[in-house]
Amino acid sequence: MRNTRVTAIAALHDARERRRQGLHLAEGARVCSEALTTAEVVELLHDGQHADVARIAGPQVRVTKVSESVMRRLSDASTPPGIVAVVRTPDVTRPIPATGALLVLDGVADPGNVGTLLRTAAAFGATVVSIDGADPFGPKAVRASAGGCYRTPVHRLTGADVSVDVLRGAGRVVLGLAADGERTIAEVAADIPTAGAVLVVGSEPTGLRPRVSAAIDVLVRIPMGPGVESLNVAAAGAIAMHAVMPV
């Protein structure tokens, strides 16, 4: 495999290069299988140990066997999984739907949490809106999503682009998840309109930011036992989605 191609693919570890090329990397047999099934894969690279995954690649996918040293360069994981896909990134700027469940990630910076939340959103049929924060199509986020990033629509905004009308759409209620929320998640679950709910979660260090908070109808909380101040954002988001986004 020519070094120039290796260099171009390895450059996709950088967010700016992902935006420039419109491509990202998926690693591991499970995630690559999901990408081949539900996304647009440009190239599949493997070390010879994943022939079963390579066999499901269509004729439009370039399949390349590479050495262990090349795989180490292409992989972001501490232990390379032996298979990497180059995937075309979906259009994250398309219009946000006016109805249906939305999960809004307000500045969630940890890619592992972003990926886990994408996986959960896919399970509950929610569209994801990521405002600033970690790239949902960075290697760690894609890996943590277990392919969920290909099974739910993902939109990206900056804080300056947040619009109350866009989030509310055709009558959704906008809920902000906070430790000091005035209502419990169970209390609001009974009042979700037919248009659906928007659940906004913030980063663990800073919580919901002022610009996004201005779009929220009500702050909600998850009741917890004495001495427990908060949950990991991915765990809290999963509990709240289960309550307000029935499948």
Secondary structure, DSSP 8 states (H G I E B T S, - for coil): --HHHHHHHHGGGSHHHHHHHTEEEEESHHHHHHHHHHS-EEEEEE-SS-HHHHTT--TTSEEEE--HHHHHHH--SSS--SEEEEEE---TTS---SSS-EEEEES---HHHHHHHHHHHHHTT-EEEEESSS-TTSHHHHHHHTTGGGTS-EEEE-GGG--HHHHHTTT-EEEEE-TT-SEEHHHHHTT--TT-EEEEEEBTTTBS-HHHHTT-SEEEE----TT-----HHHHHHHHHHHHS--
